Amino acid sequence: MPRKLPPRQVIARSYPTWDYAMADRLIAWLDDCGYEIVEKAAHPDASLVPAAPEKETSLERSH
């Protein structure tokens, strides 16, 4: 299972020195511009187990 990092840490990691001050400024700037950092929602098709069994397809020829 992948680990979840807070937005501040993800942004700070993008700088060579893990600059948390720059991450805070960037988050504040985005907030000031009206943007909001939200968690990515899981896509329903991303599941490893199908939600409902699909129809079995026949490999027979229909001649």
mmCIF file as Biopython writes it, N, C-alpha, C and O atoms, coordinates in Angstrom:
data_model
#
loop_
_atom_site.group_PDB
_atom_site.id
_atom_site.type_symbol
_atom_site.label_atom_id
_atom_site.label_alt_id
_atom_site.label_comp_id
_atom_site.label_asym_id
_atom_site.label_entity_id
_atom_site.label_seq_id
_atom_site.pdbx_PDB_ins_code
_atom_site.Cartn_x
_atom_site.Cartn_y
_atom_site.Cartn_z
_atom_site.occupancy
_atom_site.B_iso_or_equiv
_atom_site.auth_seq_id
_atom_site.auth_asym_id
_atom_site.pdbx_PDB_model_num
ATOM 1   N N  . MET A ? 1  ? 0.853   -1.175  0.000   1.0 0.0 1  A 1 
ATOM 2   C CA . MET A ? 1  ? 0.000   0.000   0.000   1.0 0.0 1  A 1 
ATOM 3   C C  . MET A ? 1  ? 0.898   1.238   0.000   1.0 0.0 1  A 1 
ATOM 4   O O  . MET A ? 1  ? 1.804   1.357   0.826   1.0 0.0 1  A 1 
ATOM 5   N N  . PRO A ? 2  ? 0.639   2.159   -0.936  1.0 0.0 2  A 1 
ATOM 6   C CA . PRO A ? 2  ? 1.472   3.352   -0.987  1.0 0.0 2  A 1 
ATOM 7   C C  . PRO A ? 2  ? 1.220   4.248   0.218   1.0 0.0 2  A 1 
ATOM 8   O O  . PRO A ? 2  ? 0.112   4.310   0.752   1.0 0.0 2  A 1 
ATOM 9   N N  . ARG A ? 3  ? 2.267   4.935   0.626   1.0 0.0 3  A 1 
ATOM 10  C CA . ARG A ? 3  ? 2.105   5.838   1.769   1.0 0.0 3  A 1 
ATOM 11  C C  . ARG A ? 3  ? 1.513   7.156   1.289   1.0 0.0 3  A 1 
ATOM 12  O O  . ARG A ? 3  ? 1.729   7.575   0.152   1.0 0.0 3  A 1 
ATOM 13  N N  . LYS A ? 4  ? 0.779   7.787   2.160   1.0 0.0 4  A 1 
ATOM 14  C CA . LYS A ? 4  ? 0.168   9.077   1.834   1.0 0.0 4  A 1 
ATOM 15  C C  . LYS A ? 4  ? 0.975   10.173  2.503   1.0 0.0 4  A 1 
ATOM 16  O O  . LYS A ? 4  ? 1.232   10.133  3.706   1.0 0.0 4  A 1 
ATOM 17  N N  . LEU A ? 5  ? 1.364   11.144  1.708   1.0 0.0 5  A 1 
ATOM 18  C CA . LEU A ? 5  ? 2.116   12.279  2.217   1.0 0.0 5  A 1 
ATOM 19  C C  . LEU A ? 5  ? 1.217   13.510  2.197   1.0 0.0 5  A 1 
ATOM 20  O O  . LEU A ? 5  ? 0.399   13.667  1.291   1.0 0.0 5  A 1 
ATOM 21  N N  . PRO A ? 6  ? 1.363   14.372  3.181   1.0 0.0 6  A 1 
ATOM 22  C CA . PRO A ? 6  ? 0.581   15.615  3.155   1.0 0.0 6  A 1 
ATOM 23  C C  . PRO A ? 6  ? 1.078   16.516  2.021   1.0 0.0 6  A 1 
ATOM 24  O O  . PRO A ? 6  ? 2.240   16.430  1.625   1.0 0.0 6  A 1 
ATOM 25  N N  . PRO A ? 7  ? 0.203   17.379  1.500   1.0 0.0 7  A 1 
ATOM 26  C CA . PRO A ? 7  ? 0.597   18.249  0.383   1.0 0.0 7  A 1 
ATOM 27  C C  . PRO A ? 7  ? 1.856   19.059  0.672   1.0 0.0 7  A 1 
ATOM 28  O O  . PRO A ? 7  ? 2.692   19.241  -0.213  1.0 0.0 7  A 1 
ATOM 29  N N  . ARG A ? 8  ? 1.994   19.539  1.886   1.0 0.0 8  A 1 
ATOM 30  C CA . ARG A ? 8  ? 3.171   20.342  2.251   1.0 0.0 8  A 1 
ATOM 31  C C  . ARG A ? 8  ? 4.460   19.549  2.034   1.0 0.0 8  A 1 
ATOM 32  O O  . ARG A ? 8  ? 5.436   20.084  1.508   1.0 0.0 8  A 1 
ATOM 33  N N  . GLN A ? 9  ? 4.466   18.292  2.431   1.0 0.0 9  A 1 
ATOM 34  C CA . GLN A ? 9  ? 5.662   17.472  2.292   1.0 0.0 9  A 1 
ATOM 35  C C  . GLN A ? 9  ? 5.919   17.117  0.822   1.0 0.0 9  A 1 
ATOM 36  O O  . GLN A ? 9  ? 7.071   17.079  0.389   1.0 0.0 9  A 1 
ATOM 37  N N  . VAL A ? 10 ? 4.875   16.864  0.070   1.0 0.0 10 A 1 
ATOM 38  C CA . VAL A ? 10 ? 5.041   16.554  -1.351  1.0 0.0 10 A 1 
ATOM 39  C C  . VAL A ? 10 ? 5.672   17.732  -2.077  1.0 0.0 10 A 1 
ATOM 40  O O  . VAL A ? 10 ? 6.590   17.555  -2.878  1.0 0.0 10 A 1 
ATOM 41  N N  . ILE A ? 11 ? 5.178   18.939  -1.796  1.0 0.0 11 A 1 
ATOM 42  C CA . ILE A ? 11 ? 5.726   20.132  -2.447  1.0 0.0 11 A 1 
ATOM 43  C C  . ILE A ? 11 ? 7.157   20.369  -1.988  1.0 0.0 11 A 1 
ATOM 44  O O  . ILE A ? 11 ? 8.023   20.668  -2.810  1.0 0.0 11 A 1 
ATOM 45  N N  . ALA A ? 12 ? 7.420   20.243  -0.701  1.0 0.0 12 A 1 
ATOM 46  C CA . ALA A ? 12 ? 8.769   20.468  -0.181  1.0 0.0 12 A 1 
ATOM 47  C C  . ALA A ? 12 ? 9.761   19.489  -0.790  1.0 0.0 12 A 1 
ATOM 48  O O  . ALA A ? 12 ? 10.907  19.855  -1.052  1.0 0.0 12 A 1 
ATOM 49  N N  . ARG A ? 13 ? 9.343   18.264  -1.018  1.0 0.0 13 A 1 
ATOM 50  C CA . ARG A ? 13 ? 10.236  17.249  -1.589  1.0 0.0 13 A 1 
ATOM 51  C C  . ARG A ? 13 ? 10.623  17.565  -3.023  1.0 0.0 13 A 1 
ATOM 52  O O  . ARG A ? 13 ? 11.614  17.035  -3.526  1.0 0.0 13 A 1 
ATOM 53  N N  . SER A ? 14 ? 9.857   18.423  -3.692  1.0 0.0 14 A 1 
ATOM 54  C CA . SER A ? 14 ? 10.179  18.759  -5.075  1.0 0.0 14 A 1 
ATOM 55  C C  . SER A ? 14 ? 11.366  19.720  -5.170  1.0 0.0 14 A 1 
ATOM 56  O O  . SER A ? 14 ? 11.909  19.925  -6.255  1.0 0.0 14 A 1 
ATOM 57  N N  . TYR A ? 15 ? 11.764  20.301  -4.061  1.0 0.0 15 A 1 
ATOM 58  C CA . TYR A ? 15 ? 12.932  21.177  -4.028  1.0 0.0 15 A 1 
ATOM 59  C C  . TYR A ? 15 ? 14.137  20.383  -3.527  1.0 0.0 15 A 1 
ATOM 60  O O  . TYR A ? 15 ? 13.982  19.497  -2.686  1.0 0.0 15 A 1 
ATOM 61  N N  . PRO A ? 16 ? 15.338  20.688  -4.032  1.0 0.0 16 A 1 
ATOM 62  C CA . PRO A ? 16 ? 16.526  19.907  -3.649  1.0 0.0 16 A 1 
ATOM 63  C C  . PRO A ? 16 ? 16.798  19.879  -2.147  1.0 0.0 16 A 1 
ATOM 64  O O  . PRO A ? 16 ? 17.351  18.900  -1.645  1.0 0.0 16 A 1 
ATOM 65  N N  . THR A ? 17 ? 16.424  20.917  -1.429  1.0 0.0 17 A 1 
ATOM 66  C CA . THR A ? 17 ? 16.735  20.968  0.010   1.0 0.0 17 A 1 
ATOM 67  C C  . THR A ? 17 ? 15.509  20.730  0.885   1.0 0.0 17 A 1 
ATOM 68  O O  . THR A ? 17 ? 15.517  21.072  2.068   1.0 0.0 17 A 1 
ATOM 69  N N  . TRP A ? 18 ? 14.468  20.152  0.321   1.0 0.0 18 A 1 
ATOM 70  C CA . TRP A ? 18 ? 13.222  19.924  1.056   1.0 0.0 18 A 1 
ATOM 71  C C  . TRP A ? 18 ? 12.785  21.223  1.732   1.0 0.0 18 A 1 
ATOM 72  O O  . TRP A ? 18 ? 12.664  21.287  2.956   1.0 0.0 18 A 1 
ATOM 73  N N  . ASP A ? 19 ? 12.557  22.229  0.942   1.0 0.0 19 A 1 
ATOM 74  C CA . ASP A ? 19 ? 12.278  23.575  1.422   1.0 0.0 19 A 1 
ATOM 75  C C  . ASP A ? 19 ? 10.820  23.708  1.876   1.0 0.0 19 A 1 
ATOM 76  O O  . ASP A ? 19 ? 9.928   23.970  1.070   1.0 0.0 19 A 1 
ATOM 77  N N  . TYR A ? 20 ? 10.596  23.520  3.185   1.0 0.0 20 A 1 
ATOM 78  C CA . TYR A ? 20 ? 9.239   23.611  3.733   1.0 0.0 20 A 1 
ATOM 79  C C  . TYR A ? 20 ? 8.721   25.046  3.719   1.0 0.0 20 A 1 
ATOM 80  O O  . TYR A ? 20 ? 7.518   25.267  3.580   1.0 0.0 20 A 1 
ATOM 81  N N  . ALA A ? 21 ? 9.614   26.019  3.862   1.0 0.0 21 A 1 
ATOM 82  C CA . ALA A ? 21 ? 9.186   27.421  3.822   1.0 0.0 21 A 1 
ATOM 83  C C  . ALA A ? 21 ? 8.643   27.766  2.435   1.0 0.0 21 A 1 
ATOM 84  O O  . ALA A ? 21 ? 7.626   28.448  2.310   1.0 0.0 21 A 1 
ATOM 85  N N  . MET A ? 22 ? 9.327   27.289  1.398   1.0 0.0 22 A 1 
ATOM 86  C CA . MET A ? 22 ? 8.859   27.530  0.031   1.0 0.0 22 A 1 
ATOM 87  C C  . MET A ? 22 ? 7.537   26.797  -0.216  1.0 0.0 22 A 1 
ATOM 88  O O  . MET A ? 22 ? 6.654   27.320  -0.895  1.0 0.0 22 A 1 
ATOM 89  N N  . ALA A ? 23 ? 7.405   25.603  0.329   1.0 0.0 23 A 1 
ATOM 90  C CA . ALA A ? 23 ? 6.151   24.856  0.188   1.0 0.0 23 A 1 
ATOM 91  C C  . ALA A ? 23 ? 5.003   25.615  0.847   1.0 0.0 23 A 1 
ATOM 92  O O  . ALA A ? 23 ? 3.906   25.696  0.293   1.0 0.0 23 A 1 
ATOM 93  N N  . ASP A ? 24 ? 5.256   26.162  2.018   1.0 0.0 24 A 1 
ATOM 94  C CA . ASP A ? 24 ? 4.221   26.940  2.707   1.0 0.0 24 A 1 
ATOM 95  C C  . ASP A ? 24 ? 3.833   28.176  1.903   1.0 0.0 24 A 1 
ATOM 96  O O  . ASP A ? 24 ? 2.653   28.516  1.808   1.0 0.0 24 A 1 
ATOM 97  N N  . ARG A ? 25 ? 4.836   28.852  1.321   1.0 0.0 25 A 1 
ATOM 98  C CA . ARG A ? 25 ? 4.551   30.036  0.509   1.0 0.0 25 A 1 
ATOM 99  C C  . ARG A ? 25 ? 3.754   29.665  -0.737  1.0 0.0 25 A 1 
ATOM 100 O O  . ARG A ? 25 ? 2.840   30.388  -1.133  1.0 0.0 25 A 1 
ATOM 101 N N  . LEU A ? 26 ? 4.099   28.548  -1.348  1.0 0.0 26 A 1 
ATOM 102 C CA . LEU A ? 26 ? 3.390   28.111  -2.545  1.0 0.0 26 A 1 
ATOM 103 C C  . LEU A ? 26 ? 1.937   27.752  -2.227  1.0 0.0 26 A 1 
ATOM 104 O O  . LEU A ? 26 ? 1.028   28.115  -2.973  1.0 0.0 26 A 1 
ATOM 105 N N  . ILE A ? 27 ? 1.724   27.046  -1.128  1.0 0.0 27 A 1 
ATOM 106 C CA . ILE A ? 27 ? 0.363   26.692  -0.715  1.0 0.0 27 A 1 
ATOM 107 C C  . ILE A ? 27 ? -0.435  27.955  -0.392  1.0 0.0 27 A 1 
ATOM 108 O O  . ILE A ? 27 ? -1.608  28.053  -0.751  1.0 0.0 27 A 1 
ATOM 109 N N  . ALA A ? 28 ? 0.192   28.919  0.282   1.0 0.0 28 A 1 
ATOM 110 C CA . ALA A ? 28 ? -0.485  30.182  0.601   1.0 0.0 28 A 1 
ATOM 111 C C  . ALA A ? 28 ? -0.821  30.951  -0.676  1.0 0.0 28 A 1 
ATOM 112 O O  . ALA A ? 28 ? -1.899  31.537  -0.783  1.0 0.0 28 A 1 
ATOM 113 N N  . TRP A ? 29 ? 0.099   30.951  -1.647  1.0 0.0 29 A 1 
ATOM 114 C CA . TRP A ? 29 ? -0.129  31.642  -2.914  1.0 0.0 29 A 1 
ATOM 115 C C  . TRP A ? 29 ? -1.289  30.997  -3.671  1.0 0.0 29 A 1 
ATOM 116 O O  . TRP A ? 29 ? -2.152  31.696  -4.203  1.0 0.0 29 A 1 
ATOM 117 N N  . LEU A ? 30 ? -1.308  29.660  -3.720  1.0 0.0 30 A 1 
ATOM 118 C CA . LEU A ? 30 ? -2.405  28.964  -4.388  1.0 0.0 30 A 1 
ATOM 119 C C  . LEU A ? 30 ? -3.739  29.276  -3.713  1.0 0.0 30 A 1 
ATOM 120 O O  . LEU A ? 30 ? -4.750  29.489  -4.382  1.0 0.0 30 A 1 
ATOM 121 N N  . ASP A ? 31 ? -3.729  29.299  -2.382  1.0 0.0 31 A 1 
ATOM 122 C CA . ASP A ? 31 ? -4.943  29.619  -1.627  1.0 0.0 31 A 1 
ATOM 123 C C  . ASP A ? 31 ? -5.399  31.048  -1.928  1.0 0.0 31 A 1 
ATOM 124 O O  . ASP A ? 31 ? -6.592  31.309  -2.083  1.0 0.0 31 A 1 
ATOM 125 N N  . ASP A ? 32 ? -4.437  31.965  -2.008  1.0 0.0 32 A 1 
ATOM 126 C CA . ASP A ? 32 ? -4.746  33.362  -2.299  1.0 0.0 32 A 1 
ATOM 127 C C  . ASP A ? 32 ? -5.336  33.521  -3.701  1.0 0.0 32 A 1 
ATOM 128 O O  . ASP A ? 32 ? -6.177  34.390  -3.931  1.0 0.0 32 A 1 
ATOM 129 N N  . CYS A ? 33 ? -4.893  32.678  -4.632  1.0 0.0 33 A 1 
ATOM 130 C CA . CYS A ? 33 ? -5.401  32.727  -6.011  1.0 0.0 33 A 1 
ATOM 131 C C  . CYS A ? 33 ? -6.728  31.990  -6.170  1.0 0.0 33 A 1 
ATOM 132 O O  . CYS A ? 33 ? -7.310  31.980  -7.255  1.0 0.0 33 A 1 
ATOM 133 N N  . GLY A ? 34 ? -7.203  31.375  -5.093  1.0 0.0 34 A 1 
ATOM 134 C CA . GLY A ? 34 ? -8.490  30.701  -5.154  1.0 0.0 34 A 1 
ATOM 135 C C  . GLY A ? 34 ? -8.412  29.207  -5.405  1.0 0.0 34 A 1 
ATOM 136 O O  . GLY A ? 34 ? -9.441  28.553  -5.576  1.0 0.0 34 A 1 
ATOM 137 N N  . TYR A ? 35 ? -7.199  28.656  -5.429  1.0 0.0 35 A 1 
ATOM 138 C CA . TYR A ? 35 ? -7.049  27.221  -5.638  1.0 0.0 35 A 1 
ATOM 139 C C  . TYR A ? 35 ? -7.091  26.488  -4.303  1.0 0.0 35 A 1 
ATOM 140 O O  . TYR A ? 35 ? -6.803  27.063  -3.253  1.0 0.0 35 A 1 
ATOM 141 N N  . GLU A ? 36 ? -7.449  25.229  -4.359  1.0 0.0 36 A 1 
ATOM 142 C CA . GLU A ? 36 ? -7.512  24.418  -3.151  1.0 0.0 36 A 1 
ATOM 143 C C  . GLU A ? 36 ? -6.900  23.054  -3.452  1.0 0.0 36 A 1 
ATOM 144 O O  . GLU A ? 36 ? -7.181  22.454  -4.490  1.0 0.0 36 A 1 
ATOM 145 N N  . ILE A ? 37 ? -6.076  22.580  -2.553  1.0 0.0 37 A 1 
ATOM 146 C CA . ILE A ? 37 ? -5.481  21.257  -2.710  1.0 0.0 37 A 1 
ATOM 147 C C  . ILE A ? 37 ? -6.452  20.253  -2.093  1.0 0.0 37 A 1 
ATOM 148 O O  . ILE A ? 37 ? -6.771  20.329  -0.907  1.0 0.0 37 A 1 
ATOM 149 N N  . VAL A ? 38 ? -6.911  19.325  -2.906  1.0 0.0 38 A 1 
ATOM 150 C CA . VAL A ? 38 ? -7.867  18.318  -2.437  1.0 0.0 38 A 1 
ATOM 151 C C  . VAL A ? 38 ? -7.295  16.926  -2.679  1.0 0.0 38 A 1 
ATOM 152 O O  . VAL A ? 38 ? -6.417  16.736  -3.521  1.0 0.0 38 A 1 
ATOM 153 N N  . GLU A ? 39 ? -7.808  15.961  -1.925  1.0 0.0 39 A 1 
ATOM 154 C CA . GLU A ? 39 ? -7.378  14.584  -2.115  1.0 0.0 39 A 1 
ATOM 155 C C  . GLU A ? 39 ? -7.960  14.042  -3.403  1.0 0.0 39 A 1 
ATOM 156 O O  . GLU A ? 39 ? -9.112  14.310  -3.746  1.0 0.0 39 A 1 
ATOM 157 N N  . LYS A ? 40 ? -7.148  13.278  -4.109  1.0 0.0 40 A 1 
ATOM 158 C CA . LYS A ? 40 ? -7.596  12.681  -5.350  1.0 0.0 40 A 1 
ATOM 159 C C  . LYS A ? 40 ? -8.583  11.561  -5.041  1.0 0.0 40 A 1 
ATOM 160 O O  . LYS A ? 40 ? -8.303  10.692  -4.216  1.0 0.0 40 A 1 
ATOM 161 N N  . ALA A ? 41 ? -9.718  11.584  -5.692  1.0 0.0 41 A 1 
ATOM 162 C CA . ALA A ? 41 ? -10.726 10.544  -5.480  1.0 0.0 41 A 1 
ATOM 163 C C  . ALA A ? 41 ? -10.331 9.286   -6.244  1.0 0.0 41 A 1 
ATOM 164 O O  . ALA A ? 41 ? -9.741  9.364   -7.321  1.0 0.0 41 A 1 
ATOM 165 N N  . ALA A ? 42 ? -10.652 8.154   -5.693  1.0 0.0 42 A 1 
ATOM 166 C CA . ALA A ? 42 ? -10.354 6.890   -6.354  1.0 0.0 42 A 1 
ATOM 167 C C  . ALA A ? 42 ? -11.293 6.710   -7.539  1.0 0.0 42 A 1 
ATOM 168 O O  . ALA A ? 42 ? -12.493 6.964   -7.446  1.0 0.0 42 A 1 
ATOM 169 N N  . HIS A ? 43 ? -10.736 6.277   -8.627  1.0 0.0 43 A 1 
ATOM 170 C CA . HIS A ? 43 ? -11.528 6.020   -9.822  1.0 0.0 43 A 1 
ATOM 171 C C  . HIS A ? 43 ? -12.218 4.667   -9.672  1.0 0.0 43 A 1 
ATOM 172 O O  . HIS A ? 43 ? -11.566 3.705   -9.266  1.0 0.0 43 A 1 
ATOM 173 N N  . PRO A ? 44 ? -13.512 4.556   -9.984  1.0 0.0 44 A 1 
ATOM 174 C CA . PRO A ? 44 ? -14.213 3.281   -9.782  1.0 0.0 44 A 1 
ATOM 175 C C  . PRO A ? 44 ? -13.636 2.133   -10.603 1.0 0.0 44 A 1 
ATOM 176 O O  . PRO A ? 44 ? -13.753 0.976   -10.200 1.0 0.0 44 A 1 
ATOM 177 N N  . ASP A ? 45 ? -13.018 2.426   -11.743 1.0 0.0 45 A 1 
ATOM 178 C CA . ASP A ? 45 ? -12.438 1.366   -12.568 1.0 0.0 45 A 1 
ATOM 179 C C  . ASP A ? 45 ? -11.057 0.944   -12.089 1.0 0.0 45 A 1 
ATOM 180 O O  . ASP A ? 45 ? -10.453 0.042   -12.670 1.0 0.0 45 A 1 
ATOM 181 N N  . ALA A ? 46 ? -10.549 1.582   -11.039 1.0 0.0 46 A 1 
ATOM 182 C CA . ALA A ? 46 ? -9.206  1.278   -10.562 1.0 0.0 46 A 1 
ATOM 183 C C  . ALA A ? 46 ? -9.171  0.059   -9.650  1.0 0.0 46 A 1 
ATOM 184 O O  . ALA A ? 46 ? -8.095  -0.353  -9.217  1.0 0.0 46 A 1 
ATOM 185 N N  . SER A ? 47 ? -10.304 -0.513  -9.358  1.0 0.0 47 A 1 
ATOM 186 C CA . SER A ? 47 ? -10.364 -1.666  -8.471  1.0 0.0 47 A 1 
ATOM 187 C C  . SER A ? 47 ? -9.783  -2.896  -9.153  1.0 0.0 47 A 1 
ATOM 188 O O  . SER A ? 47 ? -9.929  -3.078  -10.361 1.0 0.0 47 A 1 
ATOM 189 N N  . LEU A ? 48 ? -9.123  -3.736  -8.365  1.0 0.0 48 A 1 
ATOM 190 C CA . LEU A ? 48 ? -8.572  -4.971  -8.908  1.0 0.0 48 A 1 
ATOM 191 C C  . LEU A ? 48 ? -9.643  -6.046  -9.061  1.0 0.0 48 A 1 
ATOM 192 O O  . LEU A ? 48 ? -9.469  -6.995  -9.826  1.0 0.0 48 A 1 
ATOM 193 N N  . VAL A ? 49 ? -10.731 -5.901  -8.346  1.0 0.0 49 A 1 
ATOM 194 C CA . VAL A ? 49 ? -11.821 -6.869  -8.401  1.0 0.0 49 A 1 
ATOM 195 C C  . VAL A ? 49 ? -12.990 -6.222  -9.124  1.0 0.0 49 A 1 
ATOM 196 O O  . VAL A ? 49 ? -13.422 -5.137  -8.735  1.0 0.0 49 A 1 
ATOM 197 N N  . PRO A ? 50 ? -13.513 -6.856  -10.164 1.0 0.0 50 A 1 
ATOM 198 C CA . PRO A ? 50 ? -14.640 -6.247  -10.868 1.0 0.0 50 A 1 
ATOM 199 C C  . PRO A ? 50 ? -15.866 -6.128  -9.971  1.0 0.0 50 A 1 
ATOM 200 O O  . PRO A ? 50 ? -16.111 -6.990  -9.126  1.0 0.0 50 A 1 
ATOM 201 N N  . ALA A ? 51 ? -16.631 -5.066  -10.156 1.0 0.0 51 A 1 
ATOM 202 C CA . ALA A ? 51 ? -17.811 -4.823  -9.334  1.0 0.0 51 A 1 
ATOM 203 C C  . ALA A ? 51 ? -18.900 -5.848  -9.626  1.0 0.0 51 A 1 
ATOM 204 O O  . ALA A ? 51 ? -19.560 -6.332  -8.706  1.0 0.0 51 A 1 
ATOM 205 N N  . ALA A ? 52 ? -19.090 -6.176  -10.887 1.0 0.0 52 A 1 
ATOM 206 C CA . ALA A ? 52 ? -20.103 -7.162  -11.264 1.0 0.0 52 A 1 
ATOM 207 C C  . ALA A ? 52 ? -19.499 -8.078  -12.325 1.0 0.0 52 A 1 
ATOM 208 O O  . ALA A ? 52 ? -18.724 -7.622  -13.166 1.0 0.0 52 A 1 
ATOM 209 N N  . PRO A ? 53 ? -19.844 -9.348  -12.294 1.0 0.0 53 A 1 
ATOM 210 C CA . PRO A ? 53 ? -19.280 -10.245 -13.311 1.0 0.0 53 A 1 
ATOM 211 C C  . PRO A ? 53 ? -19.756 -9.840  -14.700 1.0 0.0 53 A 1 
ATOM 212 O O  . PRO A ? 53 ? -20.928 -9.531  -14.915 1.0 0.0 53 A 1 
ATOM 213 N N  . GLU A ? 54 ? -18.818 -9.850  -15.627 1.0 0.0 54 A 1 
ATOM 214 C CA . GLU A ? 54 ? -19.153 -9.494  -16.998 1.0 0.0 54 A 1 
ATOM 215 C C  . GLU A ? 54 ? -19.716 -10.716 -17.705 1.0 0.0 54 A 1 
ATOM 216 O O  . GLU A ? 54 ? -19.508 -11.850 -17.275 1.0 0.0 54 A 1 
ATOM 217 N N  . LYS A ? 55 ? -20.430 -10.472 -18.792 1.0 0.0 55 A 1 
ATOM 218 C CA . LYS A ? 55 ? -20.964 -11.585 -19.566 1.0 0.0 55 A 1 
ATOM 219 C C  . LYS A ? 55 ? -19.805 -12.390 -20.140 1.0 0.0 55 A 1 
ATOM 220 O O  . LYS A ? 55 ? -18.801 -11.834 -20.587 1.0 0.0 55 A 1 
ATOM 221 N N  . GLU A ? 56 ? -19.961 -13.680 -20.117 1.0 0.0 56 A 1 
ATOM 222 C CA . GLU A ? 56 ? -18.927 -14.526 -20.701 1.0 0.0 56 A 1 
ATOM 223 C C  . GLU A ? 56 ? -19.037 -14.429 -22.212 1.0 0.0 56 A 1 
ATOM 224 O O  . GLU A ? 56 ? -20.124 -14.542 -22.780 1.0 0.0 56 A 1 
ATOM 225 N N  . THR A ? 57 ? -17.917 -14.221 -22.841 1.0 0.0 57 A 1 
ATOM 226 C CA . THR A ? 57 ? -17.924 -14.135 -24.290 1.0 0.0 57 A 1 
ATOM 227 C C  . THR A ? 57 ? -17.598 -15.496 -24.862 1.0 0.0 57 A 1 
ATOM 228 O O  . THR A ? 57 ? -16.704 -16.192 -24.380 1.0 0.0 57 A 1 
ATOM 229 N N  . SER A ? 58 ? -18.313 -15.858 -25.870 1.0 0.0 58 A 1 
ATOM 230 C CA . SER A ? 58 ? -18.105 -17.151 -26.507 1.0 0.0 58 A 1 
ATOM 231 C C  . SER A ? 58 ? -17.072 -16.988 -27.606 1.0 0.0 58 A 1 
ATOM 232 O O  . SER A ? 58 ? -17.109 -16.027 -28.374 1.0 0.0 58 A 1 
ATOM 233 N N  . LEU A ? 59 ? -16.164 -17.924 -27.669 1.0 0.0 59 A 1 
ATOM 234 C CA . LEU A ? 59 ? -15.131 -17.884 -28.691 1.0 0.0 59 A 1 
ATOM 235 C C  . LEU A ? 59 ? -15.539 -18.691 -29.922 1.0 0.0 59 A 1 
ATOM 236 O O  . LEU A ? 59 ? -14.769 -18.802 -30.876 1.0 0.0 59 A 1 
ATOM 237 N N  . GLU A ? 60 ? -16.740 -19.251 -29.903 1.0 0.0 60 A 1 
ATOM 238 C CA . GLU A ? 60 ? -17.212 -20.036 -31.038 1.0 0.0 60 A 1 
ATOM 239 C C  . GLU A ? 60 ? -17.565 -19.108 -32.185 1.0 0.0 60 A 1 
ATOM 240 O O  . GLU A ? 60 ? -17.965 -17.960 -31.991 1.0 0.0 60 A 1 
ATOM 241 N N  . ARG A ? 61 ? -17.406 -19.637 -33.375 1.0 0.0 61 A 1 
ATOM 242 C CA . ARG A ? 61 ? -17.790 -18.861 -34.551 1.0 0.0 61 A 1 
ATOM 243 C C  . ARG A ? 61 ? -19.303 -18.894 -34.710 1.0 0.0 61 A 1 
ATOM 244 O O  . ARG A ? 61 ? -19.950 -19.890 -34.384 1.0 0.0 61 A 1 
ATOM 245 N N  . SER A ? 62 ? -19.842 -17.836 -35.197 1.0 0.0 62 A 1 
ATOM 246 C CA . SER A ? 62 ? -21.293 -17.775 -35.376 1.0 0.0 62 A 1 
ATOM 247 C C  . SER A ? 62 ? -21.670 -17.977 -36.840 1.0 0.0 62 A 1 
ATOM 248 O O  . SER A ? 62 ? -22.441 -17.191 -37.390 1.0 0.0 62 A 1 
ATOM 249 N N  . HIS A ? 63 ? -21.140 -19.013 -37.476 1.0 0.0 63 A 1 
ATOM 250 C CA . HIS A ? 63 ? -21.447 -19.321 -38.882 1.0 0.0 63 A 1 
ATOM 251 C C  . HIS A ? 63 ? -22.607 -20.254 -38.961 1.0 0.0 63 A 1 
ATOM 252 O O  . HIS A ? 63 ? -23.020 -20.633 -40.056 1.0 0.0 63 A 1 
#
